[in-house]
Each structure stands twice: as structure tokens, then as C-alpha cells.
Amino acid sequence: VGQGLAAAVGLAVGQAHLAATFGQPEHPLFAHRVIVLCKPGALLSGVGCETASLAGHLKLASLVAVCCDDGLLACEDTAMRYKAYGWCVEKVDCAQGLREALHRTQVADAATMILVSQELKPAEKACSPPAVAQGSAQAAAWLEAYRRFGEADAKAHAELERRFGGGLPAAWADGLPNFAVGEKAQATRQYSAKVLACLVGAVPEMVGGSADLTGSNLTNQGHLKDFQHKKNAGRYVRFGVREHAMLGICTGLSAYGCFVPFCSTFMNFFTYGWGAIRVAAMTQAKVIYVATHDSIELGEDGPTHQPIEVLAACRALPNMLALRPADGNETVGAYKVALQHAGPALLALSRSGTPVLEGAAADKVRLGAYVVADFDPSLAPVAVLAASGTEVATCVEAAAALLELRADVNSFVRQGQTPLFAAAGADPAGASALAGRDAAHQRDLVELLLTARADVNHASADMKTVLDCATALSDDARGLLISHGAKTFADAAPDLERTANVQLAQILAHGFASEQQAFIGGDAGTKLSAVAQRSLQASASILKLYHWARCRISVQTNLGRHQASLATERAQNVRLALESAGCKNALQVHTGAQVCL
């Protein structure tokens, strides 16, 4: 409701601009009116109020709204409200009165609202055959005037032909900027400002504006003149805080033809006019939505400005092309794609800065998705990082860091030695190097090592090296070994020598004793029972380990009993294995474990 009224204002803006740009006294091609028929609900709607306010401010004299009052307007003085907006208001109760009111709109100096009484007789509503014939004659006269206009001004005529045909000017993209790697990082809205400034100079049909956020959206760096009353040749519309009206008006401006409208506000505020956006998508109106401040990085503005779900909604909307460029060159590409797209397109732009990316390119945007930074082909891929917008730069940095860590791990698993993971006994300097690394780096190395199980291939010497160096690890990295490495180490345990088995059991048992983990998952318990058979000391540590597991699980709710039962079963398996190996002394030493069993 109200979208037709908003679109009519867009048509009136288009008429006024073309009349001021191409109008000649001897060839008044665009002297027509825009007449919209609406119901009272449109006048009461939010978008109807916004558009009426702006139309009154702009004094769009060609706009005529005819509303049949069915009693819904009795709740207010609609005529007084529209007069306050700056409209001319007519009240009629018969067909003759309507014809006379319409005739007066030809000389009106503002938009006109004609309120028609609901008692108008049905017989008086039909158009007469003479009226239809008169309309046909006027259409033929306009086409003849358009032909004579072409003879008088071939260049202007060719420009109108191109614009109404939907083509873009020749070489329109030649002046677009190119951003170099190493330039100062900028927000994509700042890159957009430079691109848009070039485009509005090369593509004269681009007409648009912002909903009172020009200074933040940066949509008039091309210094377009304002579209105002008696200044209709201007191409920049100051929509004011009327987001819904702005979006609906741009749909109408697109429907007129001859225009590529653009409009802008914060991305979250596009939801204020979602109804207009949906109409644009359904009708495939060619509108470019410049949506800045596209993420939660908004400084002091807070949650009212954070578009948490908006990008997903735009991507889900049929016929809507949602583009979120990652840097300056992708911003160039996004505008190029949007201008050549036969429908609405939204550019989601950031407030926060982002560098120019080495692998990004304007011409690749049309692909939809592409690889910015590829992995080292000599390494097995572990993960694919996918992102859009400013998060792409973050992913590129993360990929570089992960590749560096992955190279350290590869060196370990392939060569069996590295300064970071050298055996403490064989290379004390290696242990010192490991201890010298910060805790975060140690943790990353350990985590990547654990993901490289296929490369490790249960190599006992390599696993022993890690165990020997475990004492040099930070508490955080050691905790990671305990939480994620149990199964990996247990798999390799049968091939480890007695000393390594003892170290393994001690590390794991220490983790539970300090309550870093609840219990070892999967089938690690069964495999650790095999470790227990190799060493009496390892058996004692493993019993202590399962004691902690049982105590931690018993305090959990819901699934607690089930998990406790599993822990007991695993502990029972360990006990049976110990007894069969003649390790009964372990049960006598660790009474806590005996209770658990």
C-alpha cells in the first residue's frame, strides 16, 4: 500500500528533469502530467506520507493524485494535511467536477490532490469514445513533435534514443579508477565515492541521492547539482529522512525509462523501505542501492545501525543482485556489474578500512566468487576460507599465517626434526627454541600438528619427539595436546618405547588432575589400555586418569549417568588388561582408582 503513490512521485521527478534538460519552447516533449489513481489507504500509509511530503517540498506541478474517498479518510482532515504538505487540494462529487479539476492541474504550480466523493455515480466514471479518440490524436501529435525535435537537434535526439533504449554511453568505463596494492587502506564507501564521482560524469542518466546521509554515504563526490523546485535540471535529490519514499521514488524513476537511479543510506535503514525494494525486485526495476555501514564495525552507533540479517535478506530476494566488494578494485567491478544488470542491485559497503588486495580484480566481480589467495600446491589443503567484503582481507591474513604454521608442521612430519620440535635430550637448543615461542604460537603449532595425522602416519620417533618436548610447552599448548591429541597419541602408543609410554600417560593424567578436561573421548581409552600393558608406571597414571574422568562426569546432568557408565566400562577394560598383564600392584597403590573401578 502506498507504493504506487511513491512511484508516481518518481515519474514526476523524471518528467520534470527531462523537461528541464531537453525541453525546448518549440518542442515541449515533456510537458505531460503524471496522474495516479489511489485508494485512501495509500494516503494513510507511511510511504504515502513520506512521498507526499517530498512532492510538496519539490512542488512537482505535473503530479496529480486522484483518490476516491470510501469513508476511510473520515478519521482525519486529509485535505488540510495535504495543504500543509504544500499540495493544491480539490474536492469533487461529480464527473464534470472531476474533469474541471483535472483541467485546472494544467496550470497548477504544485502537486494536486483531487479527493473524489464516494457518491460519484458509476455511469459517470466511464471514458467516452470521443475522449479515447482525443488521446490517440495527442499521442500521434507527440510522436510528430519528437520527430521534428530530432531534425532540429540530432545530438540531443540521439542521446534520448540511447537512454530510452537502455544502452550506456560509449567508453563509459574508461575513466574508472584503478587502485594499487600498497595504497592506504580505505573503507569501501570511500572507494565507492571515487568510483561514483567518475560514473556520474560519464553516465548522465544516473540520477539519485541520499536519505539525509550524504556526508556518510559519500554519494555526491561528483558534485552534482541538487534537484529542487525551479532547478529541475539537477541530478542529486535530497530525500531527507524519508528512506521508504526514496526507495519507492527510485522505482518510479526507473519505470519512466531514460534513467539509472541510485539511492543511499545505511544498510540497516534499507529495511525501513523493504516493501519498495521488493516491488523493485518483482518489476526488475534498474536501481542501484548504495548501502554503506554494512557490518557491526560502526563505532558509536550501536545495535540500531548494525545490519545483522540484511545482507542475507538481500541475497535471498529474487531478482536482487547483492554485491559486497572486498576492496577498491572490487568496488569498481561491483559498479560495472550493477550498471549492466537488468534489475536492482545493492552494493554493501563498509565503514571500516580495508587494503587493496593483490588477488582481487574489478573484472572478476562478474564471476560471483573466485580465488583471491591460493594455497601452496606442495601442501595438502586443510581448509577453504570464504568471505566477502572487509572480511576477505582478514581471511587473506589468516591464510598466510596458517600457511606459515603449516610449513613448520610439514617440516617436522617430513624431516622428523626441526628446531621447534627437536628432542629435548638430543637437542637442548631445540627445546629452548620451543619454550621461547609465545603461548599462542605454540598452541597453533600443536593444533596443526594434530590435524596432520595422515602425514604423521603413526611415526613413533616423531611422536616421541613431541612427548620429550612437552615439558617445554605452555600450559595452554599442553592442554591442547590433552584435549585433542589423546586419540592421535593413543594410535601411535603401541609403537612407542616404554619411556615414551610413561610420558604419554603422565601428560594425560596431569591434564585431568588439573581439571583441564573431563574425559578422553572416542576409543582412546581402549587403546590406552594397550599402553598400560607395556608399563607398570603407565598403568598407575592411566588409573588416575580414569578416576578423574569418573568424578567429573558424575556431576553432570541429563546425560551424566550415561557418560559415567561409559567411563566405568572403559575403566573396567583397563583394569582387566592390567590384571592380565600381572599389574595388580597398581590397584593397591591407587585406592581412588579402585573405587572408580
C-alpha positions as CSV (number, residue, x, y, z in Angstrom):
1,V,0.0,0.0,0.0
2,G,1.4,3.4,-1.0
3,Q,4.0,2.1,-3.4
4,G,2.0,3.4,-6.4
5,L,2.0,6.9,-5.0
6,A,5.7,6.7,-4.4
7,A,6.3,5.5,-7.9
8,A,4.2,8.3,-9.3
9,V,6.4,10.9,-7.5
10,G,9.4,9.2,-9.2
11,L,7.7,9.5,-12.6
12,A,7.0,13.2,-11.9
13,V,10.7,13.8,-10.9
14,G,11.7,12.1,-14.2
15,Q,9.3,14.3,-16.2
16,A,10.5,17.5,-14.5
17,H,14.2,16.6,-15.1
18,L,13.7,15.7,-18.8
19,A,11.6,18.8,-19.4
20,A,14.4,21.0,-17.9
21,T,17.2,19.1,-19.7
22,F,15.7,18.5,-23.1
23,G,12.8,20.9,-23.2
24,Q,12.6,23.5,-25.9
25,P,9.8,26.1,-26.3
26,E,9.1,25.0,-29.9
27,H,9.3,21.2,-28.9
28,P,7.7,20.7,-25.5
29,L,8.2,17.0,-25.4
30,F,8.0,16.5,-21.7
31,A,5.1,18.8,-20.7
32,H,2.8,16.0,-19.7
33,R,1.2,15.3,-16.3
34,V,1.6,12.2,-14.2
35,I,-1.9,11.1,-12.9
36,V,-2.1,8.4,-10.2
37,L,-5.3,6.8,-9.0
38,C,-5.2,5.6,-5.5
39,K,-7.4,4.5,-2.6
40,P,-7.5,6.2,0.8
41,G,-5.2,3.6,2.3
42,A,-2.3,4.9,0.2
43,L,-2.7,8.4,1.7
44,L,-2.6,7.0,5.2
45,S,0.4,4.7,4.7
46,G,3.8,5.6,5.9
47,V,5.4,5.7,2.5
48,G,2.4,7.7,1.2
49,C,3.0,10.4,3.8
50,E,6.8,10.5,3.1
51,T,6.4,10.8,-0.6
52,A,3.6,13.4,-0.3
53,S,5.8,15.5,2.0
54,L,8.7,15.4,-0.5
55,A,6.5,16.1,-3.5
56,G,5.0,19.1,-1.8
57,H,8.5,20.4,-0.9
58,L,9.7,19.9,-4.5
59,K,6.5,21.5,-5.9
60,L,6.1,18.8,-8.6
61,A,3.3,20.5,-10.6
62,S,2.9,17.7,-13.1
63,L,1.8,15.3,-10.3
64,V,-1.9,14.7,-9.9
65,A,-3.3,12.2,-7.4
66,V,-7.0,11.2,-7.7
67,C,-8.3,9.5,-4.6
68,C,-11.9,8.1,-4.2
69,D,-12.8,8.6,-0.6
70,D,-14.7,5.5,0.6
71,G,-15.0,6.7,4.2
72,L,-11.6,5.6,5.4
73,L,-10.4,9.2,5.5
74,A,-13.1,10.2,8.0
75,C,-10.5,9.7,10.8
76,E,-8.7,12.9,9.8
77,D,-8.8,16.0,7.7
78,T,-6.8,14.7,4.7
79,A,-7.4,17.9,2.7
80,M,-5.8,20.0,5.4
81,R,-2.9,17.6,5.8
82,Y,-2.1,17.8,2.1
83,K,-2.4,21.5,2.0
84,A,0.1,21.5,4.8
85,Y,2.4,19.4,2.6
86,G,2.2,22.2,0.0
87,W,-0.3,20.5,-2.4
88,C,-3.2,22.0,-4.2
89,V,-6.3,20.2,-3.0
90,E,-9.6,19.8,-4.9
91,K,-12.8,18.1,-3.7
92,V,-15.3,16.9,-6.3
93,D,-18.5,15.0,-6.2
94,C,-19.4,14.5,-9.9
95,A,-17.8,13.6,-13.2
96,Q,-18.0,17.1,-14.5
97,G,-16.3,18.4,-11.4
98,L,-13.5,15.9,-11.9
99,R,-13.0,16.9,-15.5
100,E,-12.8,20.5,-14.5
101,A,-10.4,19.8,-11.6
102,L,-8.1,17.9,-14.0
103,H,-8.2,20.7,-16.4
104,R,-7.0,23.1,-13.7
105,T,-4.0,21.0,-12.9
106,Q,-2.5,22.1,-16.3
107,V,-1.7,25.5,-14.8
108,A,-1.1,24.4,-11.2
109,D,2.2,25.4,-9.6
110,A,2.3,22.4,-7.2
111,A,1.3,18.8,-6.9
112,T,-2.5,18.4,-6.9
113,M,-4.7,16.1,-4.7
114,I,-8.2,15.5,-6.0
115,L,-10.5,13.9,-3.4
116,V,-13.5,12.4,-5.2
117,S,-16.7,11.7,-3.2
118,Q,-17.7,8.1,-2.9
119,E,-21.2,9.1,-4.1
120,L,-20.0,9.6,-7.7
121,K,-22.4,7.7,-10.0
122,P,-20.9,4.6,-11.7
123,A,-22.3,5.7,-15.1
124,E,-20.3,8.9,-14.9
125,K,-17.0,7.0,-14.4
126,A,-16.6,5.6,-17.9
127,C,-14.5,7.3,-20.6
128,S,-16.4,8.4,-23.6
129,P,-15.4,7.4,-27.1
130,P,-14.5,11.0,-28.0
131,A,-12.1,11.1,-25.1
132,V,-10.3,7.9,-26.3
133,A,-10.1,9.4,-29.8
134,Q,-8.7,12.6,-28.4
135,G,-6.0,10.7,-26.5
136,S,-5.0,8.8,-29.7
137,A,-4.7,12.1,-31.6
138,Q,-2.5,13.6,-28.8
139,A,-0.2,10.5,-28.9
140,A,0.3,10.9,-32.7
141,A,1.0,14.6,-32.2
142,W,3.7,13.8,-29.7
143,L,5.4,11.4,-32.0
144,E,5.4,14.0,-34.7
145,A,6.9,16.6,-32.3
146,Y,9.6,14.1,-31.3
147,R,10.5,13.6,-35.0
148,R,10.8,17.3,-35.5
149,F,12.9,17.6,-32.4
150,G,15.3,15.1,-33.9
151,E,15.6,17.2,-37.1
152,A,16.3,20.3,-35.0
153,D,18.8,18.7,-32.6
154,A,20.2,15.4,-33.8
155,K,22.7,15.1,-30.9
156,A,20.0,15.5,-28.2
157,H,17.7,13.2,-30.1
158,A,20.4,10.5,-30.3
159,E,21.0,10.9,-26.6
160,L,17.3,10.4,-25.8
161,E,17.2,7.4,-28.1
162,R,20.2,5.8,-26.4
163,R,18.8,6.4,-22.9
164,F,15.3,5.2,-23.6
165,G,16.9,2.2,-25.4
166,G,18.8,1.2,-22.2
167,G,22.2,1.5,-23.7
168,L,25.2,3.0,-21.9
169,P,27.4,5.7,-23.4
170,A,30.4,4.7,-25.4
171,A,33.6,4.3,-23.3
172,W,31.6,5.0,-20.1
173,A,34.0,2.8,-18.1
174,D,37.3,4.2,-19.4
175,G,37.8,6.8,-16.7
176,L,37.2,4.5,-13.7
177,P,40.0,4.4,-11.2
178,N,42.4,1.6,-10.6
179,F,43.7,1.1,-7.0
180,A,47.3,-0.3,-6.5
181,V,48.4,-2.8,-3.8
182,G,50.1,-0.9,-1.0
183,E,47.9,2.2,-1.1
184,K,46.5,3.4,2.1
185,A,43.6,1.2,3.3
186,Q,40.2,2.9,2.9
187,A,36.6,1.9,3.6
188,T,34.8,0.6,0.6
189,R,32.3,3.5,0.9
190,Q,35.4,5.8,0.3
191,Y,36.4,3.7,-2.8
192,S,32.7,4.0,-3.8
193,A,32.8,7.8,-3.6
194,K,35.6,7.9,-6.1
195,V,34.0,5.4,-8.5
196,L,30.6,7.1,-8.3
197,A,32.2,10.5,-9.0
198,C,33.6,9.1,-12.2
199,L,30.4,7.4,-13.2
200,V,28.0,10.3,-12.8
201,G,30.3,12.3,-15.1
202,A,30.3,9.6,-17.8
203,V,26.7,8.4,-17.4
204,P,24.3,11.4,-17.4
205,E,21.2,9.2,-16.8
206,M,22.4,8.5,-13.3
207,V,20.1,10.5,-11.0
208,G,19.9,9.9,-7.3
209,G,20.7,10.9,-3.8
210,S,20.7,10.0,-0.2
211,A,18.3,9.9,2.7
212,D,19.9,12.8,4.7
213,L,23.3,10.9,4.9
214,T,25.3,12.3,2.0
215,G,28.2,13.1,4.3
216,S,28.4,9.5,5.5
217,N,27.3,7.7,2.3
218,L,29.7,9.8,0.2
219,T,27.3,9.8,-2.8
220,N,27.9,13.2,-4.2
221,Q,31.7,13.5,-4.6
222,G,31.0,14.2,-8.2
223,H,29.4,17.5,-7.1
224,L,26.1,17.0,-8.9
225,K,23.7,20.0,-8.7
226,D,20.6,19.5,-6.5
227,F,17.2,18.7,-8.0
228,Q,15.0,21.4,-6.5
229,H,11.9,23.5,-7.3
230,K,12.8,25.6,-10.4
231,K,16.1,23.8,-10.5
232,N,14.9,20.6,-12.1
233,A,18.0,20.0,-14.3
234,G,19.8,19.0,-11.1
235,R,20.6,15.3,-10.7
236,Y,21.0,15.0,-6.9
237,V,17.9,14.6,-4.9
238,R,17.9,15.5,-1.2
239,F,15.4,12.9,0.0
240,G,15.6,13.9,3.7
241,V,14.9,11.3,6.4
242,R,12.5,9.5,4.1
243,E,14.1,6.1,3.3
244,H,10.9,4.4,2.3
245,A,9.9,7.3,0.0
246,M,13.4,7.4,-1.5
247,L,13.3,3.7,-2.4
248,G,9.8,3.9,-3.9
249,I,10.6,7.1,-5.8
250,C,13.6,5.4,-7.4
251,T,11.4,2.5,-8.6
252,G,9.2,5.1,-10.4
253,L,12.1,6.9,-11.8
254,S,13.4,3.7,-13.3
255,A,9.9,2.9,-14.7
256,Y,9.9,6.2,-16.5
257,G,12.9,5.0,-18.6
258,C,15.8,7.1,-19.6
259,F,17.3,6.9,-16.0
260,V,19.5,4.8,-13.9
261,P,18.5,5.9,-10.4
262,F,20.8,5.4,-7.4
263,C,20.0,6.0,-3.8
264,S,21.8,5.6,-0.5
265,T,21.5,5.2,3.3
266,F,23.0,3.0,5.9
267,M,22.5,-0.7,5.1
268,N,20.3,-1.3,8.1
269,F,18.0,1.5,7.1
270,F,17.2,-0.1,3.8
271,T,14.9,-2.3,5.8
272,Y,12.8,0.8,6.5
273,G,11.6,0.6,2.9
274,W,11.7,-3.1,2.3
275,G,8.3,-3.0,0.6
276,A,9.7,-0.7,-2.0
277,I,12.7,-2.9,-2.5
278,R,10.5,-5.9,-3.0
279,V,8.4,-4.1,-5.7
280,A,11.6,-3.1,-7.4
281,A,12.8,-6.7,-7.4
282,M,9.4,-8.0,-8.7
283,T,9.3,-5.5,-11.5
284,Q,13.1,-5.8,-12.2
285,A,13.5,-2.0,-11.9
286,K,17.0,-0.9,-12.7
287,V,18.0,0.8,-9.4
288,I,21.4,0.9,-7.7
289,Y,21.2,0.8,-3.9
290,V,24.4,2.2,-2.2
291,A,24.3,0.6,1.2
292,T,27.1,1.8,3.5
293,H,28.0,0.8,7.0
294,D,27.4,-2.9,6.2
295,S,28.7,-4.6,9.3
296,I,28.9,-4.3,13.1
297,E,32.0,-2.2,12.9
298,L,30.1,1.1,13.2
299,G,31.8,2.9,16.0
300,E,29.5,4.6,18.4
301,D,26.2,3.9,16.5
302,G,25.4,0.6,18.2
303,P,22.9,-2.2,17.5
304,T,20.2,0.1,15.9
305,H,22.6,0.5,13.0
306,Q,24.0,-3.0,12.8
307,P,22.6,-4.9,9.7
308,I,22.9,-8.4,11.2
309,E,20.4,-10.1,8.8
310,V,20.1,-7.5,6.0
311,L,22.7,-8.9,3.6
312,A,21.2,-12.4,3.9
313,A,17.8,-11.0,3.1
314,C,19.1,-9.1,0.1
315,R,20.8,-12.2,-1.2
316,A,17.6,-14.2,-0.7
317,L,15.3,-11.8,-2.6
318,P,14.6,-13.0,-6.1
319,N,15.9,-10.7,-8.9
320,M,18.0,-8.7,-6.4
321,L,21.8,-8.6,-7.2
322,A,23.7,-8.2,-3.9
323,L,27.3,-7.2,-4.2
324,R,29.7,-6.8,-1.3
325,P,33.1,-5.7,-2.6
326,A,36.3,-6.5,-0.7
327,D,38.5,-3.6,-1.8
328,G,38.7,-0.6,-4.1
329,N,39.1,-2.6,-7.3
330,E,36.2,-4.9,-6.5
331,T,34.1,-1.8,-5.8
332,V,34.9,-0.7,-9.3
333,G,33.8,-4.1,-10.6
334,A,30.6,-4.0,-8.5
335,Y,29.5,-0.7,-10.1
336,K,30.3,-2.0,-13.5
337,V,28.2,-5.2,-12.9
338,A,25.4,-3.2,-11.4
339,L,25.2,-0.7,-14.3
340,Q,24.9,-3.6,-16.8
341,H,22.5,-5.6,-14.7
342,A,18.8,-5.7,-15.9
343,G,17.3,-5.2,-12.5
344,P,18.0,-3.8,-9.0
345,A,21.5,-4.2,-7.5
346,L,22.7,-3.5,-3.9
347,L,26.2,-2.6,-3.1
348,A,27.1,-3.4,0.6
349,L,29.9,-1.0,1.6
350,S,32.0,-0.7,4.7
351,R,32.7,2.0,7.2
352,S,36.0,0.3,8.3
353,G,39.1,0.4,6.2
354,T,40.4,-2.5,4.0
355,P,43.6,-2.7,2.0
356,V,43.8,-3.2,-1.8
357,L,44.2,-7.0,-2.2
358,E,46.8,-8.5,-4.5
359,G,44.5,-11.1,-5.9
360,A,41.3,-9.0,-6.3
361,A,40.3,-7.6,-9.6
362,A,37.4,-5.5,-11.0
363,D,36.8,-7.8,-13.9
364,K,36.5,-10.9,-11.6
365,V,33.5,-9.5,-9.7
366,R,31.2,-10.7,-12.5
367,L,32.2,-14.2,-11.7
368,G,30.4,-14.0,-8.4
369,A,33.2,-15.8,-6.5
370,Y,36.8,-16.5,-7.2
371,V,40.1,-17.4,-5.5
372,V,42.0,-14.4,-4.1
373,A,44.8,-16.2,-2.5
374,D,45.5,-19.8,-3.4
375,F,47.2,-22.4,-1.2
376,D,50.7,-23.8,-1.7
377,P,50.3,-26.7,-4.1
378,S,53.1,-28.6,-2.3
379,L,50.9,-28.8,0.8
380,A,47.7,-30.8,1.3
381,P,44.7,-28.4,1.7
382,V,43.3,-28.3,5.2
383,A,40.6,-25.6,4.9
384,V,38.9,-23.2,2.5
385,L,38.4,-19.7,3.8
386,A,35.4,-18.0,2.2
387,A,34.3,-14.4,2.8
388,S,33.0,-11.2,1.2
389,G,33.6,-7.5,2.0
390,T,36.1,-6.4,4.5
391,E,36.4,-10.0,5.9
392,V,38.3,-11.1,2.8
393,A,41.4,-9.2,3.9
394,T,41.1,-10.8,7.3
395,C,41.0,-14.3,5.6
396,V,44.0,-13.5,3.4
397,E,46.0,-12.6,6.5
398,A,44.8,-15.7,8.3
399,A,45.6,-17.9,5.3
400,A,49.2,-16.5,5.3
401,A,49.6,-17.2,9.0
402,L,48.2,-20.7,8.7
403,L,50.5,-21.5,5.7
404,E,53.5,-20.4,7.8
405,L,52.5,-22.6,10.6
406,R,51.6,-25.4,8.2
407,A,55.1,-25.2,6.8
408,D,56.6,-25.6,10.3
409,V,54.5,-28.7,10.9
410,N,55.3,-30.1,7.5
411,S,59.0,-29.7,8.2
412,F,58.5,-31.7,11.4
413,V,56.5,-34.5,10.0
414,R,58.5,-34.9,6.8
415,Q,62.1,-34.5,8.1
416,G,61.5,-35.8,11.7
417,Q,63.4,-32.8,13.1
418,T,63.0,-29.1,13.5
419,P,64.3,-26.5,16.0
420,L,60.8,-26.2,17.3
421,F,60.1,-29.9,18.0
422,A,63.6,-31.3,18.4
423,A,64.1,-34.0,21.0
424,A,64.9,-32.3,24.3
425,G,67.6,-34.8,25.1
426,A,69.2,-34.8,21.7
427,D,69.0,-31.1,21.1
428,P,68.6,-28.9,24.2
429,A,68.7,-25.8,22.0
430,G,65.6,-27.0,20.2
431,A,63.7,-27.3,23.5
432,S,64.8,-23.8,24.3
433,A,63.5,-22.5,21.0
434,L,60.2,-24.1,21.6
435,A,59.9,-22.6,25.1
436,G,60.8,-19.2,23.6
437,R,57.8,-19.1,21.4
438,D,54.7,-17.3,22.7
439,A,51.9,-19.4,24.0
440,A,49.6,-18.6,21.1
441,H,52.1,-19.7,18.5
442,Q,52.8,-22.9,20.5
443,R,49.1,-23.7,20.6
444,D,48.7,-23.1,16.8
445,L,51.7,-25.3,16.0
446,V,50.3,-28.1,18.2
447,E,46.8,-27.8,16.8
448,L,48.1,-28.0,13.2
449,L,50.3,-30.9,14.2
450,L,47.3,-32.8,15.4
451,T,45.4,-32.2,12.2
452,A,48.4,-33.6,10.2
453,R,47.7,-37.2,11.4
454,A,47.9,-38.5,7.8
455,D,51.4,-37.0,7.4
456,V,52.5,-38.2,10.9
457,N,51.5,-41.8,9.9
458,H,52.0,-43.0,13.4
459,A,55.7,-42.4,13.3
460,S,56.9,-43.4,16.7
461,A,60.1,-41.3,16.6
462,D,58.1,-38.2,15.7
463,M,55.6,-38.8,18.5
464,K,58.3,-39.4,21.0
465,T,59.9,-36.1,20.0
466,V,56.7,-34.2,20.8
467,L,56.4,-36.0,24.1
468,D,60.0,-35.3,25.0
469,C,59.4,-31.6,24.3
470,A,56.0,-31.5,26.1
471,T,57.6,-30.1,29.3
472,A,58.7,-27.0,27.3
473,L,55.1,-26.3,26.1
474,S,53.0,-23.6,27.7
475,D,50.0,-24.7,29.8
476,D,47.7,-23.7,27.0
477,A,49.5,-25.8,24.4
478,R,49.8,-28.7,26.7
479,G,46.1,-28.5,27.4
480,L,45.5,-28.7,23.7
481,L,47.6,-31.9,23.5
482,I,45.5,-33.3,26.2
483,S,42.1,-32.3,24.8
484,H,42.7,-33.0,21.1
485,G,45.7,-35.3,21.0
486,A,44.6,-38.3,23.1
487,K,43.4,-40.4,20.2
488,T,46.3,-39.5,17.9
489,F,48.8,-40.3,20.5
490,A,47.0,-43.4,21.6
491,D,47.0,-44.7,18.0
492,A,50.8,-44.4,18.0
493,A,51.3,-45.7,21.5
494,P,51.8,-49.4,20.7
495,D,54.9,-48.4,18.6
496,L,56.4,-46.2,21.3
497,E,59.1,-47.4,23.6
498,R,58.5,-47.8,27.4
499,T,59.7,-44.4,28.3
500,A,57.5,-42.6,25.8
501,N,54.5,-44.6,27.0
502,V,55.2,-43.4,30.6
503,Q,55.5,-39.8,29.4
504,L,52.2,-40.1,27.4
505,A,50.3,-41.4,30.4
506,Q,51.8,-38.8,32.7
507,I,50.9,-35.9,30.4
508,L,47.3,-37.1,30.0
509,A,46.9,-37.9,33.7
510,H,48.2,-34.4,34.6
511,G,45.6,-32.8,32.4
512,F,42.8,-34.5,34.2
513,A,44.4,-33.9,37.6
514,S,44.3,-30.1,36.9
515,E,40.7,-30.5,35.6
516,Q,41.6,-29.3,32.1
517,Q,39.4,-32.0,30.6
518,A,36.5,-34.2,31.6
519,F,37.5,-37.5,29.9
520,I,39.1,-38.9,26.8
521,G,36.5,-39.4,24.1
522,G,36.2,-42.0,21.3
523,D,38.1,-45.2,21.6
524,A,41.2,-43.6,23.1
525,G,40.5,-45.5,26.4
526,T,40.7,-48.9,24.8
527,K,43.9,-48.0,23.0
528,L,45.4,-46.6,26.2
529,S,44.7,-49.9,27.9
530,A,47.2,-51.3,25.4
531,V,49.7,-48.7,26.6
532,A,49.0,-49.8,30.2
533,Q,50.1,-53.4,29.4
534,R,53.5,-52.1,28.4
535,S,54.4,-50.3,31.7
536,L,53.5,-50.6,35.3
537,Q,54.1,-46.9,35.8
538,A,51.9,-46.0,32.9
539,S,49.2,-48.3,34.3
540,A,49.2,-46.3,37.5
541,S,48.9,-43.0,35.7
542,I,46.1,-44.2,33.5
543,L,44.1,-45.4,36.5
544,K,44.5,-42.0,38.0
545,L,43.3,-40.5,34.7
546,Y,40.1,-42.6,34.7
547,H,39.5,-41.7,38.3
548,W,39.3,-38.0,37.3
549,A,37.1,-38.8,34.4
550,R,34.6,-40.6,36.7
551,C,34.5,-37.8,39.2
552,R,34.0,-35.1,36.6
553,I,31.2,-37.0,34.7
554,S,29.3,-37.8,37.9
555,V,28.4,-34.1,38.5
556,Q,26.9,-33.6,35.0
557,T,23.1,-33.6,34.5
558,N,20.9,-35.2,31.9
559,L,23.5,-37.2,30.0
560,G,25.7,-37.6,33.1
561,R,24.6,-41.1,34.0
562,H,25.1,-42.4,30.5
563,Q,28.6,-40.9,30.2
564,A,29.6,-42.1,33.7
565,S,28.6,-45.6,32.6
566,L,30.8,-45.4,29.6
567,A,33.7,-44.2,31.7
568,T,33.2,-47.1,34.0
569,E,33.2,-49.5,31.2
570,R,36.4,-48.1,29.8
571,A,38.0,-48.2,33.3
572,Q,36.9,-51.8,33.6
573,N,38.6,-52.6,30.3
574,V,41.8,-51.0,31.7
575,R,41.6,-53.0,34.9
576,L,41.1,-56.3,33.1
577,A,44.0,-55.5,30.9
578,L,46.2,-54.7,33.9
579,E,45.3,-57.9,35.7
580,S,46.0,-59.9,32.6
581,A,49.4,-58.3,32.4
582,G,50.2,-59.0,36.1
583,C,50.0,-55.3,37.2
584,K,47.9,-55.8,40.3
585,N,50.1,-53.6,42.3
586,A,48.7,-50.6,40.5
587,L,45.3,-51.3,42.1
588,Q,46.7,-51.4,45.5
589,V,48.6,-48.1,45.1
590,H,45.8,-46.0,43.7
591,T,42.9,-46.6,46.0
592,G,40.9,-43.7,44.3
593,A,41.1,-45.5,41.1
594,Q,40.0,-48.8,42.8
595,V,36.8,-47.0,44.0
596,C,36.2,-45.8,40.5
597,L,36.5,-49.3,39.1
